[in-house]
Amino acid sequence: MTHEELQANQEYMWRALFGEQRMALTLAVEMLSRCHLSPRQILTKTMRALEGSQHDS
């Protein structure tokens, strides 16, 4: 797979993820920019929330 193909594939995957999980990802970005927690803590909490929402589907 060429670099360009890989980049296009990654872009597609991010768009698909964002389309499915827009609210959770938006909240994570807002928390990263405003919250006093470490980025690692915020991303870990977001990952757990996303995993939980997949089990609910």
C-alpha positions as CSV (number, residue, x, y, z in Angstrom):
1,M,0.0,0.0,0.0
2,T,1.4,3.4,-1.0
3,H,1.7,6.3,1.4
4,E,-1.1,8.1,-0.4
5,E,-3.4,5.1,-0.2
6,L,-2.6,4.7,3.5
7,Q,-3.3,8.3,4.1
8,A,-6.6,8.2,2.2
9,N,-7.6,5.1,4.1
10,Q,-6.8,6.7,7.5
11,E,-8.8,9.8,6.5
12,Y,-11.8,7.6,5.6
13,M,-11.6,5.8,8.9
14,W,-11.4,9.0,10.9
15,R,-14.4,10.4,9.0
16,A,-16.4,7.2,9.7
17,L,-15.5,7.2,13.4
18,F,-16.3,10.9,13.7
19,G,-19.7,10.3,12.0
20,E,-20.6,7.5,14.4
21,Q,-19.2,9.1,17.6
22,R,-19.4,12.8,17.0
23,M,-20.6,13.8,20.4
24,A,-18.1,11.7,22.4
25,L,-15.2,12.9,20.3
26,T,-16.4,16.6,20.5
27,L,-16.6,16.3,24.3
28,A,-13.1,14.8,24.4
29,V,-11.6,17.6,22.3
30,E,-13.4,20.2,24.5
31,M,-12.0,18.5,27.7
32,L,-8.5,18.4,26.2
33,S,-8.6,22.1,25.6
34,R,-10.2,23.2,28.9
35,C,-9.8,20.5,31.6
36,H,-7.1,20.2,34.2
37,L,-6.9,16.4,33.8
38,S,-4.0,14.9,31.9
39,P,-4.6,14.2,28.2
40,R,-4.0,10.5,28.9
41,Q,-6.8,10.5,31.6
42,I,-9.2,12.3,29.2
43,L,-8.5,9.9,26.3
44,T,-8.8,6.9,28.6
45,K,-12.2,8.0,29.8
46,T,-13.3,8.7,26.2
47,M,-12.1,5.3,25.1
48,R,-14.1,3.6,27.9
49,A,-17.2,5.7,26.9
50,L,-16.8,4.7,23.3
51,E,-16.4,1.0,24.2
52,G,-19.6,1.2,26.4
53,S,-21.5,2.8,23.5
54,Q,-20.5,0.0,21.2
55,H,-22.0,-2.6,23.7
56,D,-25.2,-0.6,23.8
57,S,-25.7,-0.8,20.0
